[in-house]
Amino acid sequence: MVSLELHQPWSPLVTCLKLLLFSEIVSSIKLHDVTIPPHAIRGQNARLKCNYDLQGDKLYSIKWYRNGKEFYRFIPTDIPSRSIFNGDGIHVDQQESTETSVLLRNVDLNTTGKFRCEVSGGAPSFQTAYQDAILAVIDLPDDGPIITGGFPRYRIGDRVEVNCTSYRSKPAAKLKWYINGEQADPAFTHRFKLIKDKNGLETSVLGLRFKVREKHFHKGDLKLKCTATIATIYWKSNEESVQGVRPQSALVSESRSG
């Protein structure tokens, strides 16, 4: 009874100290310079990097996951130290993958997902630190945007009705119209429903509709430009220049004055 009474008051304090010590150990691994590119182009390679500071601990393992499923493991005490679990959209280059870096070959649309680097220390704490990021694979259009429906000449009062189309990409390209270098009024544009093919690729179409006015002609020309963008890795444009036809009355007036 005396032994129990003497130790009982100290038990919560000892437990608390152990918890604090364990908490400090668990949080000591630090990840830095973790590189998971936000975008990759279909058919190209993607390099994932995970650098860390064990803060004096020993490394137990480094694991990589895509959508919660492990695809690469590095355990220095194992023979071999690297294990690869390829799957849909995951093709690890074993020769080019190391303790801190993984190379994915020939990425495709199935590669897209949430990637995680997880670093674990050794016994007794087996502390763990991880970092997540989304990698999205982009399938670029084969060509730039195409302008259709226009005429080589317009008179003041005519209606311009043209479409800009960016074919077969994932995700669909974002389109914008410009009139003489200035972005067109949204009231002049019409966004059509996306067209999806059997492979999941998307075609986007943006129409431009407006009535030609004298202000639209700069030195007798009207310039219509369409741009197509995808994230920060794709930008293409197409521009057409059309001539303005002067009213017949103006031509008659000039001939008389001459």
C-alpha positions, 0 to 999 in steps of 0.5 A: 500500500505504501509503495502504491501511495508513494508512486501514484502521485508521480504517475500522471507527471511521468506519463505527461513527460513521456507524451511530451517527449514522444510528441517532440520526437514525432514532429522532428522529421522535416520535409523540404524541397518536395517537388510534385509538378502541378502539370505534366504533358501526356507522353513525357516524363515527370520527376518527383522529388522528396528531400528531408531532414531526419533531425538526427533520426535514422531513415526507415523508409520513403514511400510514394503514393498516388490516390492512396495506393503505394507505387514506390518504396525505398527501405535502405535495410532491405535487399533490394532497397527499392520496390516498385508497384506499377499500375495504370498511369504509373510506370517508374523508371527503376534506374532513374529513381533513388532515395529522394527522387522518382521518375515516372515514364510516359505519363498519360491521363490515368497518371493524374491524381493526388501524390504523396511523399511519406518519410518514416524514421526508425525505431522506437518512434517510427516518426512519419512526415508526409506531403501531398500535391495534385499532379494533372496530366494534360493532353495538348491539342495537335494544332492551334485554334481555328477560326471559321465563318468569316468573310474577307470583307465587311461593310459598316452595318454587317454582322460578324459571325465567326467561331473559334475552335480548339480540337481534342485536348484534356482539359479543354482549352480556354478560348478568348476573342480579341477585336483589334487587340482588345478583348471582346466584350463578353456580350459579343461571345457565345460559349458552346457546349464542350464536345467529348470524344470516346477517348475523353478528349474535349473540343471547345468552341467560342463564337463571336457575334457583333455588328460592324461599326466604323470604330472597328476599322483601323486603317481600313482593316479589322483584326480578329484574334482568338487565343487558346490556353491550358493552365500555364503550359499551353498558349496558341493564337490565330488571327485574321485580318479582313478589309473594310468596304467603304460605303458607296456614297463615300466613293461617289463623293470622292469621285465628284470632288476629284 
